[in-house]
């Protein structure tokens, strides 16, 4: 069986481009992973997601363990078969959702007990159970189980949380065992504190993982603070392994993260925004619900080749959004995902060519121009 590996092919400053190889296919980095929370990227068919250029999807342990359950997915042949996606899948550990979504919860050294937001049933999630669920799902890239405190938090709370996450990382590694062709990523924690990030990175490297994530950012600290943390946190992680920034983000967050050495990202933003009429274009954000689009026969973005831009006018997209037609979420989500993948492809090419600074300058200047003038 083909092994999991990472081939770093080019660098331009701190930015990197390469290929993560898995038995289910290659992932070109920097990579953006659309989020398929409940075994679906909302409003998209899997083949449409692939058509946007996505090499990998993210699945959600917390949601899938509650409904339809990991055991059921396993009986039905695993998550790839269940959702008709034959490329790689990364699953998160469930820790973040437990903290943010579940009702009453109790955190101990062993793990977390919580009530389901679906039906109120009681569950326990531990590092061992998280590894078991992700194995049942058949994940290609498994995330170790961690706890992520919301920022701002005091240093003592951040330190306690980070150290427990590091103990859980060790237990995750032991429970994961040897699974040829599958990878386990550790998650660096420590808030915005340089010394805690360093302590966390050292603890993870001592255990040894196939890749390393920067966790605990994009949780309310703001872009400036996030970039400030990435300026030192990314360099603490091994150069020869993929680096994954969890839960990011807006287009300029993504570009800034890649400029600081990040290889992988995921976010619900392109799909969630598509369903609420918010569209990302090379000229910034467009709100299709605004009345200015009602008589506009032009496409969202004349340079975009997605179905929404190739086949439909702003006037039509405005109409179907206002009418709450399903096709609105489908077309706008497709456009957003297409645009995000276009950004990734542009960065990969620029890093390989050694022109990343010029590419970044062009990216920011185009977005600063704002949307085209109304008719």
C-alpha positions in Angstrom: 0.0 0.0 0.0 1.1 3.5 -0.8 2.4 5.3 2.3 1.5 8.7 3.7 4.2 11.2 2.8 5.0 14.9 2.3 7.2 16.2 -0.5 8.2 19.8 0.0 8.8 21.0 -3.6 9.5 24.8 -3.4 9.8 27.7 -1.0 9.5 31.4 -1.5 10.2 33.2 1.8 8.3 31.3 4.4 5.6 30.2 1.9 5.9 26.5 0.8 4.4 24.3 -1.9 4.5 20.6 -2.1 2.4 17.4 -2.3 1.0 15.2 0.5 0.7 11.7 -0.9 -2.0 9.3 0.5 -3.3 5.9 -0.8 -6.5 7.8 -1.9 -4.7 10.4 -3.9 -2.4 13.4 -3.7 -3.1 16.7 -2.0 -1.4 19.7 -3.5 -0.3 22.2 -0.9 -1.1 24.9 0.1 -4.5 23.2 0.2 -7.9 24.5 1.2 -10.2 21.8 2.6 -14.0 22.4 2.2 -15.9 21.3 5.3 -18.3 18.4 4.9 -19.7 18.5 8.5 -22.4 15.8 8.3 -20.9 13.8 5.4 -21.8 16.5 2.9 -20.5 19.9 1.8 -23.9 21.7 2.1 -25.6 22.6 -1.2 -22.9 20.7 -3.2 -22.6 17.2 -4.8 -19.2 15.5 -4.2 -18.4 15.6 -7.9 -19.1 19.4 -7.9 -16.7 19.8 -5.0 -14.0 17.9 -6.8 -14.7 20.0 -9.9 -13.7 23.2 -8.0 -10.3 21.7 -7.5 -10.5 20.3 -4.0 -8.1 17.4 -3.3 -9.4 16.7 0.2 -12.5 17.3 2.4 -13.0 17.7 6.1 -15.5 15.5 8.0 -16.7 16.2 11.5 -16.3 13.6 14.3 -18.7 15.2 16.7 -21.6 15.4 14.3 -21.1 12.0 12.7 -20.7 10.2 16.0 -24.1 11.5 17.0 -25.9 11.1 13.7 -25.8 8.7 11.9 -23.1 7.2 14.3 -19.6 6.0 13.3 -20.7 2.4 13.8 -23.4 2.8 11.2 -21.0 4.5 8.7 -18.5 1.6 9.3 -21.2 -1.0 8.6 -22.1 0.8 5.4 -18.5 0.7 4.1 -16.9 3.8 5.6 -17.3 7.5 5.2 -15.8 7.7 1.6 -18.3 5.2 0.3 -21.1 6.6 2.4 -20.8 10.1 1.0 -19.5 9.1 -2.5 -16.1 10.9 -2.1 -13.1 8.8 -3.3 -10.3 11.4 -2.5 -8.7 11.9 1.0 -10.8 12.9 4.0 -9.4 14.6 7.2 -11.6 14.3 10.3 -11.3 16.6 13.2 -11.2 15.1 16.7 -14.6 16.4 18.0 -13.0 18.4 20.8 -13.8 21.8 19.4 -17.5 21.0 18.8 -17.9 19.5 22.2 -16.7 22.8 23.7 -18.7 25.0 21.4 -22.0 23.1 20.7 -22.9 20.7 23.4 -25.0 21.7 26.3 -24.0 20.5 29.8 -20.5 19.1 29.7 -18.0 17.9 32.2 -14.2 18.0 31.5 -11.9 15.7 33.4 -8.4 14.3 32.7 -10.1 11.2 31.2 -12.1 13.2 28.6 -15.4 15.0 28.2 -18.9 13.9 29.0 -21.6 15.9 27.3 -25.2 16.0 26.2 -25.9 15.7 22.5 -27.3 18.9 20.9 -29.4 16.6 18.7 -31.5 14.7 21.2 -30.0 15.3 24.7 -28.5 11.9 25.0 -25.3 11.5 27.1 -21.9 10.7 25.5 -18.3 10.5 26.5 -15.5 11.5 24.3 -11.9 10.6 25.2 -8.7 10.5 23.2 -9.2 6.7 22.8 -12.9 7.0 21.8 -12.0 9.8 19.3 -9.4 7.6 17.7 -11.9 4.7 17.5 -14.6 6.9 15.9 -12.1 8.2 13.3 -10.9 4.7 12.5 -14.5 3.5 12.0 -15.1 6.5 9.7 -12.0 5.5 7.7 -10.3 8.9 7.8 -7.1 9.3 5.9 -5.9 12.1 8.2 -6.9 11.7 11.8 -6.6 14.6 14.3 -5.6 13.9 17.9 -8.1 14.8 20.6 -7.6 18.2 22.3 -9.2 20.9 24.2 -9.4 24.5 22.9 -10.2 27.3 25.3 -11.9 30.4 23.8 -9.7 33.5 23.7 -9.2 35.7 25.5 -8.3 33.5 28.5 -5.8 34.0 31.3 -2.4 32.5 31.2 -3.2 29.9 33.9 -6.2 28.6 32.0 -4.3 28.5 28.7 -1.4 26.6 30.3 -3.6 24.0 32.0 -5.6 23.4 28.9 -2.5 23.1 26.7 -0.8 20.7 29.0 -3.9 18.5 29.2 -4.1 18.6 25.4 -0.5 17.4 25.3 -1.3 14.5 27.6 -4.3 13.7 25.4 -2.1 13.9 22.3 0.2 11.1 23.8 -2.9 9.0 24.5 -4.2 9.7 21.0 -0.9 8.5 19.5 -1.0 5.3 21.6 -4.6 4.6 20.7 -4.1 5.3 17.0 -1.4 2.6 16.9 -0.1 1.5 13.5 -2.4 2.2 10.6 -0.5 2.0 7.3 -1.7 4.6 4.8 -3.4 6.7 7.4 -1.9 9.7 9.2 -2.2 11.2 12.7 -1.7 14.9 13.2 -0.8 16.5 16.5 -2.3 19.9 17.5 -0.2 22.7 18.9 -2.0 24.8 21.5 -1.0 27.6 23.8 -3.2 30.6 22.9 -1.1 33.6 21.8 1.7 32.9 24.3 5.0 32.2 22.7 6.4 30.1 25.6 3.3 27.9 25.7 3.4 27.4 22.0 7.0 26.3 22.2 6.3 24.0 25.1 3.4 22.5 23.2 5.5 22.0 20.0 8.3 20.3 21.9 5.8 17.9 23.6 4.2 17.0 20.2 7.6 16.5 18.5 8.7 14.2 21.4 5.6 12.0 20.7 6.0 12.2 16.9 3.2 12.8 14.4 2.8 12.6 10.6 1.7 16.3 10.5 1.2 19.2 12.9 -1.7 21.6 13.3 -1.8 25.0 14.8 -4.9 24.9 16.9 -6.6 27.4 19.1 -6.5 30.3 16.6 -9.4 31.9 14.7 -11.4 31.8 17.9 -12.1 35.5 18.3 -8.6 36.9 18.7 -8.7 38.9 15.4 -6.4 38.7 12.3 -3.6 40.8 13.6 -3.2 38.7 16.8 -3.5 35.5 14.7 -0.8 36.6 12.3 1.4 37.7 15.2 1.1 34.2 16.7 1.8 32.5 13.3 4.9 34.6 12.9 6.5 32.4 15.6 4.3 29.4 16.1 4.7 27.9 12.6 8.5 27.8 12.8 8.3 25.7 15.9 6.9 22.8 13.9 9.0 20.4 11.9 9.9 21.6 8.4 9.5 18.2 6.8 5.8 17.6 7.9 2.6 19.3 6.7 1.4 22.2 8.8 -2.3 22.7 9.2 -4.0 25.9 10.5 -7.4 24.8 11.7 -10.6 26.8 11.0 -9.2 29.5 8.7 -10.7 31.5 7.0 -11.3 34.5 4.9 -9.3 34.9 1.6 -6.8 37.3 3.2 -6.5 35.1 6.3 -5.6 32.2 4.0 -3.0 34.2 2.0 -1.4 35.6 5.2 -1.2 32.1 6.7 0.5 30.7 3.6 2.9 33.6 3.7 3.8 32.4 7.3 4.5 28.8 6.3 1.1 27.1 6.6 0.3 24.2 4.2 -3.4 23.3 4.9 -6.5 25.1 6.0 -10.2 24.5 6.4 -13.2 26.7 6.9 -17.0 26.6 6.6 -17.0 30.2 5.4 -17.2 29.7 1.6 -20.2 27.3 1.9 -22.0 29.1 4.8 -21.5 32.5 3.1 -22.8 31.1 -0.1 -26.1 30.1 1.6 -26.5 33.6 3.1 -25.9 35.5 -0.2 -22.3 36.6 0.6 -20.0 36.0 -2.3 -16.2 36.2 -2.4 -14.7 37.6 -5.6 -11.2 38.8 -6.6 -12.7 42.4 -6.1 -13.8 41.7 -2.5 -17.1 40.6 -1.0 -20.4 41.0 -2.9 -23.8 40.8 -1.1 -26.1 39.4 -3.7 -29.2 40.4 -1.7 -28.5 44.1 -2.3 -31.1 45.8 -4.6 -28.3 47.2 -6.8 -28.0 43.7 -8.4 -31.7 43.4 -9.4 -31.3 44.7 -12.9 -27.6 43.8 -13.5 -27.1 41.5 -16.5 -23.4 41.1 -15.8 -21.8 38.1 -14.1 -20.6 38.1 -10.5 -17.0 38.0 -11.7 -16.2 38.3 -15.4 -12.9 36.4 -15.0 -14.4 33.5 -13.1 -15.2 30.2 -14.9 -17.5 28.6 -12.3 -21.1 27.8 -13.3 -22.6 30.8 -11.5 -20.4 33.2 -13.3 -20.4 31.4 -16.7 -24.2 30.9 -17.0 -26.1 33.4 -14.8 -26.4 37.1 -14.3 -26.2 39.0 -11.0 -29.9 39.8 -11.6 -30.8 36.1 -11.7 -28.7 35.3 -8.6 -30.3 38.2 -6.8 -33.7 37.0 -7.8 -33.2 33.3 -6.7 -31.7 34.4 -3.4 -34.6 36.8 -2.7 -37.0 34.0 -3.6 -35.3 31.6 -1.3 -34.8 29.1 -4.1 -32.4 26.2 -3.5 -30.4 26.9 -6.6 -29.2 30.1 -5.0 -27.2 28.3 -2.2 -25.9 25.8 -4.8 -24.6 28.4 -7.3 -23.1 30.8 -4.7 -21.4 28.0 -2.7 -20.0 26.6 -6.0 -18.6 30.0 -6.9 -17.1 30.6 -3.4 -15.4 27.2 -3.3 -14.2 27.7 -6.9 -12.7 31.1 -5.9 -11.0 29.7 -2.8 -9.4 26.9 -4.9 -8.3 29.4 -7.5 -6.5 31.3 -4.7 -4.7 28.1 -3.7 -3.7 27.3 -7.3 -2.5 30.8 -7.8 -0.3 30.6 -4.6 1.1 27.2 -5.6 2.1 28.5 -9.0 3.6 31.7 -7.6 5.6 29.9 -4.9 7.0 27.4 -7.4 7.9 30.3 -9.7 9.5 32.4 -6.9 7.0 35.3 -7.5 4.9 35.0 -4.4 5.5 38.5 -3.2 4.3 39.9 -6.5 1.3 37.6 -6.5 0.3 38.7 -3.0 0.6 42.4 -3.9 -1.7 41.8 -6.9 -4.2 39.8 -4.8 -4.4 42.7 -2.3 -4.6 45.5 -4.8 -7.4 43.7 -6.8 -9.5 43.2 -3.6 -8.9 46.8 -2.5 -10.5 48.0 -5.7 -13.9 46.8 -4.5 -16.8 45.5 -6.5 -17.5 46.8 -10.0 -19.6 50.1 -10.1 -23.4 49.7 -10.3 -25.0 50.1 -13.7 
